[in-house]
Amino acid sequence: MTTAKAKKAQQLIHPDRDNRFSSEDNPFEAMMLRFDDAARRLKLEPGLYKVLRAPEKQLIVSIPIMRDNGEIEVFTGFRVQHNTSRGPAKGGIRFDMAVSIDEVKALAAWMTWKCAVVNLPFGGGKGGVICDPSTMSMAELERLTRRYTAAIIDIIGPDQDVPAPDVNTNERVMAWIMDTYSMHKRHTVTAVVTGKPIDMGGSQGRRDATGRGCLVVTMRALQRKKMKVQGATVAVQGFGNVGATAARLMAEVGMKIVAVSDKSGAIHNPKGIDIAKAEQFIKAHTFLEGFPGAKPISNEELLALPVDVLVPAALENVITSKNAAKIRAKIICEGANGPTTAQADAILDAKGIYVIPDILANAGGVTVSYFEWVQDRGGYFWDEKTVNERLEKIMITSFDEVSEMSVKHKVSMRIGAYMLSIQRVAAMHRLRGLYA
Ligand code: NAD
């Protein structure tokens, strides 16, 4: 980090924080830099600052399972509840070799701010197991999931902590968690997890929810910038659940998707790419590589295209201090979690690029997870139209509230989003007081 940048970052640090610095791409640091900036602007009381930084509960469990060959192996799993002042902890469970307690703590805090920015009655949580699911059979994964669920059963539940899918976990894994929990409780408890199959209490509209949320906030941003939706050009990085859905829904409202990408690289056509055909192509060929009617380009080139809207919807840390100056999009809608580093924020701000921050832009997923939990608890299920209408209402209201905060305090949409969510969580803490 240059001296000037280090000085700027230092100014953002709250006085009560220990000043440990690490690299630009550390997600916990990235989140804490924004948290500190927002907390300082809100003049958050030092005591409350300390409370909001610390996770409420961290559980580390050993998970012994029998492999298919009869050998016993012991895995390590985590569940962290960062803050439950506003309601049950909410957040995914990931199965990955890169899982660590620090990462889970950071992601749990991230969920606290995301749930608060869209005003859901949830706190933030996250879980994970250190494992490589690609080397495990379905039966081994089931045993791992069920034993992990049994190990964390005392701290999860519809009123306590509601897990969901994350990296390498899916509807199938959620179904096993729900069944294991229900067998222990001796009755069916669908609301213990979200992201379940529709046949067992999942919600209509959940699969498209994150991409749909991206569409809603992007349309709002275009309106704010007095830009037309019809013909607005879009580049989307990542063609999975979030990216492909956002691209499809944006194309449906008349936006022109000129570039999309996945792990295999990017494709570009200034006249527009047929997203339905690209989705069909992926079904047949797994990757976009070789898609006819578009020119192959690199993912770096995609990020630098002169488009109206750029949707990074693949990975974290793709817009950094190294490439932010090259970005030519007018609006960035962060479909992925943490695609922009704190250092890149300053560069994008200086260029006047309008960034819809991740904790707002991709909150459509957790919003429909909330709807799933509400439907399970009420035992009454909504049709997809109702889900989509309610999602749209929440995304529009949240966008406008963040925008208002950013205008009032003359800060970016990102810092506005953090200020709004910290304010909401802090208000709950002040009302509840400190139990002693
Ligand atoms: P996914 O696995 O369905 O899709 C990821 C896509 O990114 C794939 O097309 C993959 O090929 C592509 N990709 C991987 N590496 C790439 C690279 N180096 N360059 C370009 N593309 C690359 O995942 P997803 O569910 O769509 O999630 C994407 C991001 O959105 C993640 O950051 C995730 O945390 C975030 N997110 C997802 C949801 C959700 O509901 N799925 C909700 C909130 C946030």
Residues whose N, C-alpha, C, O or C-beta is under 5 A from the ligand:
A	BS01	NAD	T210 Q237 G238 F239 G240 N241 V242 G243 S261 D262 K263 N299 A313 A314 L315 G335 A336 N337 N362 G365
